[in-house]
Amino acid sequence: MIQKIIQGYCRLLGWLMVASLALMVVMVFGNVVMRYAFNSGLTLSEELSRWLFVWMTFMGAVVALHERAHLGTDALVSRLPRGGQKLCLAASLLLMLYMCWLMFDGALQQVKINWDSTSAVMETSMGYFYASGMVFAVLAAPVLLLNLFRLFAGQLSDEELVGIRESEEGNPNDYIPQEQAK
């Protein structure tokens, strides 16, 4: 059930990222056209695009965490026995949970410090800008906790014990020219 909830909010985050990117493209392209064609522009589009980019980055980090799509290397962990892989994964998940706490606490402090400050153009509290870190930490923690639970319950496959996903591009050594393959 929790896994379905996490998949649901990751799907929602995906749609929010698509909408953010589309809005950013429209605003920036429209601003470029207005500046060159009409010698004017919307100052709001620059600031709002920057805010959307930050929020989109944090949302994408949650989705990438869920899909195990962050960059990583498995040179050491893949050579360990299953018990060593479990230990390394548990340590990495616990460290990431601690980092989520640090991110939440730091972002909360920034929200408190900057709540009365307003942005230059939109005149909106800068606290909303820094709240993106808090939202990331709150949404990433359940993903990590679920993985930790699945690890301790023995529900992870051997491939999932190595904390990264193989590249979709494949290994460059897999592409052998036809002359050498014969």
C-alpha positions as CSV (number, residue, x, y, z in Angstrom):
1,M,0.0,0.0,0.0
2,I,2.7,2.5,0.9
3,Q,4.6,1.6,-2.3
4,K,1.4,2.5,-4.3
5,I,1.2,5.8,-2.5
6,I,4.8,6.6,-3.2
7,Q,4.4,5.6,-6.9
8,G,1.3,7.8,-7.0
9,Y,3.1,10.9,-5.7
10,C,6.1,10.2,-7.9
11,R,3.7,10.1,-10.9
12,L,2.1,13.4,-9.7
13,L,5.6,14.9,-9.3
14,G,6.4,13.8,-12.9
15,W,3.3,15.6,-14.2
16,L,4.2,18.7,-12.1
17,M,7.7,18.6,-13.6
18,V,6.3,18.4,-17.1
19,A,3.9,21.4,-16.4
20,S,6.8,23.4,-14.8
21,L,9.1,22.7,-17.8
22,A,6.4,23.6,-20.3
23,L,5.6,26.8,-18.4
24,M,9.3,27.7,-18.3
25,V,9.8,27.1,-22.0
26,V,6.7,29.2,-22.8
27,M,7.8,32.1,-20.5
28,V,11.4,32.2,-21.6
29,F,10.7,31.8,-25.3
30,G,7.9,34.4,-25.1
31,N,10.3,36.8,-23.2
32,V,13.0,36.3,-25.9
33,V,10.5,37.0,-28.7
34,M,9.1,40.1,-26.9
35,R,12.6,41.5,-26.3
36,Y,13.8,41.1,-29.9
37,A,10.6,41.8,-31.7
38,F,8.9,44.4,-29.5
39,N,11.8,45.7,-27.4
40,S,10.0,44.8,-24.2
41,G,9.6,41.8,-21.9
42,L,8.1,40.4,-18.8
43,T,10.4,40.6,-15.8
44,L,8.2,38.1,-14.0
45,S,9.1,35.4,-16.4
46,E,12.8,35.4,-15.4
47,E,12.2,35.1,-11.7
48,L,9.3,32.6,-12.0
49,S,11.3,30.4,-14.3
50,R,14.2,30.4,-11.8
51,W,11.8,29.4,-9.0
52,L,10.2,26.7,-11.1
53,F,13.6,25.3,-12.1
54,V,14.6,24.9,-8.4
55,W,11.3,23.2,-7.5
56,M,11.5,21.0,-10.6
57,T,15.0,19.9,-9.7
58,F,14.0,18.9,-6.2
59,M,10.9,17.1,-7.5
60,G,13.0,15.3,-10.1
61,A,15.5,14.2,-7.3
62,V,12.6,12.5,-5.5
63,V,11.5,10.7,-8.6
64,A,15.1,9.7,-9.5
65,L,15.5,8.4,-5.9
66,H,12.4,6.2,-6.3
67,E,13.5,4.9,-9.6
68,R,17.1,4.4,-8.5
69,A,18.2,6.6,-11.4
70,H,20.9,8.7,-9.6
71,L,24.5,8.3,-10.8
72,G,26.5,5.8,-8.9
73,T,29.2,3.1,-9.1
74,D,29.0,-0.5,-8.1
75,A,32.6,-1.4,-8.6
76,L,33.0,-2.4,-4.9
77,V,29.5,-3.3,-3.8
78,S,28.8,-5.7,-6.7
79,R,31.9,-7.8,-5.7
80,L,30.8,-8.2,-2.1
81,P,28.8,-11.2,-0.8
82,R,25.1,-10.8,-0.3
83,G,25.6,-9.9,3.4
84,G,28.1,-7.2,2.5
85,Q,25.8,-5.8,-0.1
86,K,23.0,-5.7,2.5
87,L,25.2,-3.9,5.0
88,C,26.3,-1.3,2.5
89,L,22.8,-0.7,1.3
90,A,21.6,-0.3,4.9
91,A,24.4,2.1,5.7
92,S,23.7,4.2,2.6
93,L,20.0,4.3,3.3
94,L,20.6,5.4,6.9
95,L,23.0,8.0,5.7
96,M,20.6,9.3,3.1
97,L,17.8,9.5,5.8
98,Y,20.2,11.5,7.9
99,M,20.9,13.8,5.0
100,C,17.1,14.3,4.5
101,W,17.0,15.4,8.1
102,L,19.8,17.8,7.6
103,M,18.2,19.1,4.4
104,F,14.9,19.6,6.2
105,D,16.4,21.3,9.2
106,G,18.6,23.6,7.1
107,A,15.7,24.5,4.7
108,L,13.4,25.2,7.7
109,Q,16.0,27.6,9.1
110,Q,16.3,29.3,5.7
111,V,12.5,29.6,5.5
112,K,12.4,31.2,9.0
113,I,15.2,33.6,8.2
114,N,13.8,34.6,4.8
115,W,10.1,34.6,5.5
116,D,9.9,38.4,5.7
117,S,12.1,38.9,2.7
118,T,10.3,39.2,-0.6
119,S,11.5,38.4,-4.1
120,A,12.5,41.3,-6.3
121,V,9.9,41.0,-9.0
122,M,7.1,38.8,-7.7
123,E,7.2,40.3,-4.2
124,T,6.5,36.9,-2.8
125,S,8.1,35.6,0.4
126,M,11.5,34.0,-0.2
127,G,10.5,31.4,2.3
128,Y,8.5,29.6,-0.4
129,F,11.7,29.4,-2.5
130,Y,13.6,27.7,0.4
131,A,10.7,25.5,1.3
132,S,11.6,23.4,-1.8
133,G,14.3,21.7,0.3
134,M,11.8,20.9,3.0
135,V,9.4,19.4,0.5
136,F,12.2,17.3,-0.9
137,A,13.2,15.9,2.5
138,V,9.6,15.1,3.4
139,L,8.9,13.3,0.1
140,A,12.3,11.5,-0.1
141,A,12.2,10.1,3.4
142,P,9.3,7.6,2.8
143,V,11.1,6.3,-0.3
144,L,14.2,5.6,1.7
145,L,12.2,4.2,4.7
146,L,10.3,1.8,2.3
147,N,13.6,0.6,0.8
148,L,15.0,0.1,4.3
149,F,11.9,-1.8,5.4
150,R,12.1,-4.0,2.3
151,L,15.8,-4.6,3.0
152,F,15.2,-5.8,6.5
153,A,12.1,-7.8,5.5
154,G,14.2,-9.6,2.8
155,Q,12.1,-8.4,-0.1
156,L,14.9,-7.0,-2.2
157,S,16.3,-8.9,-5.1
158,D,20.0,-9.2,-5.7
159,E,19.9,-6.4,-8.4
160,E,18.2,-4.1,-5.9
161,L,20.9,-4.7,-3.3
162,V,23.3,-2.7,-5.4
163,G,22.0,0.8,-4.9
164,I,22.1,1.9,-8.5
165,R,20.5,1.0,-11.8
166,E,22.6,0.0,-14.8
167,S,22.9,2.6,-17.5
168,E,20.3,2.3,-20.3
169,E,23.0,3.2,-22.8
170,G,24.9,0.0,-22.1
171,N,28.6,-0.7,-21.9
172,P,30.7,0.9,-24.7
173,N,32.6,-2.5,-24.8
174,D,29.4,-4.2,-25.9
175,Y,29.5,-2.5,-29.2
176,I,32.1,-4.4,-31.2
177,P,32.5,-3.5,-34.9
178,Q,31.4,-6.2,-37.3
179,E,34.9,-6.7,-38.6
180,Q,36.2,-7.6,-35.1
181,A,33.2,-9.8,-34.3
182,K,34.1,-12.3,-37.0
